Structures are given as C-alpha cells and as structure tokens.
Amino acid sequence: MQLTRREFTRAALGAGTTLALCGRGALAADHELITRPIPSSGELIPIVGLGTNRYGVARSAAARKPLLAALGRFHALGGTLVDTAPMYRTSEAVLGDLIAELGVRDALFIATKADKADGRDATAAQMRSSFEKLKTGSLDLMQVHNLLGWREALPVMRDWKAEGRIRYVGITTSSRSQYGDFEAVMREQELDFVQVNYSLEQQTSADRLLPLAADSGLAVIINRGFGGGRIFQKLKDRPLPDWASEFCSSWAQFLLKYALSHPAATVAIPGMTKLRHVEDNMLAATGRMPDAAERKRMEAFYDTI
C-alpha cells in the first residue's frame, strides 16, 4: 500500500526525527529565507512556495481551519508565492477567503491559471472569475494550465499584463508527454515563467526544458518536487544519509533541495495543508543547497533504492 505524506511524516516523527521540525534546524518566524530573482524583472521571491491543489475543500469552518493555520504559518515564516488554479475545485475561492481573513494579500505573490480551449472570450471570463474568487484587483502571475488553449490565452494574458491587471505570464505542465509542445511554446512565445515537474523521481525536464529556461531568462516554478508520491514509500524505512545532514534534516528537505539546486530553478511549490508540512518544507529554503557533486551523490543514492 502506498504511504501517504501524512503517514510518512507521522512515522518519521515517531522514529525520532522530530529534530527536523524543532531541533537544530527549527525555523523561526524571523529566519531569513533564500530568495532568487525573477529574470524578467529582478524581483526576488523565496525559493519555497505553496501549492494548493488540496485546498479545494468545503466552505465549512472545520474544513478550512487547518488550511488557515498552514497559510498563516507559511506567511509568518516569510513565504510569498501561492499557486492555485480553477481546476483545483474550490481552491481559488477558499484561498480568497483565507487570505482576506488573514489580511495578507499585499504580502503574497499569487499565481493562478487559465485552462479554456474555446477562445479568448472564455479565457477572459475565467480570468475575471479568478480575480473575484481570490478577492483581488490584480494578480502576480497568470499561467496557461497544461498548455490548454495557449494560442488564444497568451494574447489575452499579455493584454491584461499591459493593462496592469497581471504582472507576469507563464505556461505550465506536469506531464512528460507535453514536453515537445512545451519546448516549442517556450521558444516561440514571450513568457516570464514556466512551471514544470522535476524531482529525483522525474528528472526528464532537466534534459531540455530547464536548460532552455535558463538560457531564455525564464523563471522556473518546480511542481511535483516529491515526484509522483511513491518516493516516500521508498524512503520510509531508511535513515537520512550522514552526508546529507550537511544541508538538510529530513527527507522532504532532501527532495526539495535536490529540485531547488538545479541551476534553472527559481521556486518549488510543494502542497502544504498541515503545519508540520509547512515547518518541514520551509526549512528547504534555508541553509545551503547541495553542490554539483552532492547532487550526483543524491541521484546515485536514489538509484539504489
């Protein structure tokens, strides 16, 4: 049976790795996070953001309470980039309510997506709906979700950018089968961001897409930094290697720091619905990154499990 992140974290804490959350690497609210620049502007953003595909919960206080706590802690620790999408059920509306309740809109970098394949009007209508759900008059990043309708959507997004309603434009994928088309759009279109899956388990985007992004001056959002989820099943009974303690204190940090140490990476967006996930994952934005030799060692280690 596949081990969930929740089960993995619980088992890890039970095995004595509480150090990762409250020991030598505990993250204080005033701890400075590593930031990286958005190439098209030079604006700095912290390298760990928040993915919200599990924020599509019911409109009840009980369902939203842990999300409010997680988002509040993410903000308190210095996190800024929050990534969502209309495809994530009620996530946009839930986030809009939570952000308003916390009063942190001006401190966040909010990214969402459009996924309409039936023309410019449909894209514009969906974008207006996102603004309303997120309770904001402007958005930091609008992305074409999985390239759906990109030919019609990108001109609309660029128009809105020129009008000051959005600040950056991008495209996303999380599927290797789209890499050929994704590369073509990267080469042909004017973009600020690309979002792509990259992890120890899914390294293929590093063959062409990530180098192209670096060469083209595009910010890179890493999704699926934990791969397809099976990676925690592989790691559950293994201690963190001694050599890895030089730059991380948990498996989640090990995985995120691998993805974030790619030279093209700007920010990773792990899903975080629990306080313990926020505390653990945000530590990946502190300390040093593994160097080239350590990255090879991480890859070799993963190949043995």
Summary of the structure (lengths in Angstrom):
residues: 305
radius of gyration: 18.7
end to end distance: 17.1
largest distance: 55.6
contacts: 1037
relative contact order: 0.16
helix: 47%
strand: 14%
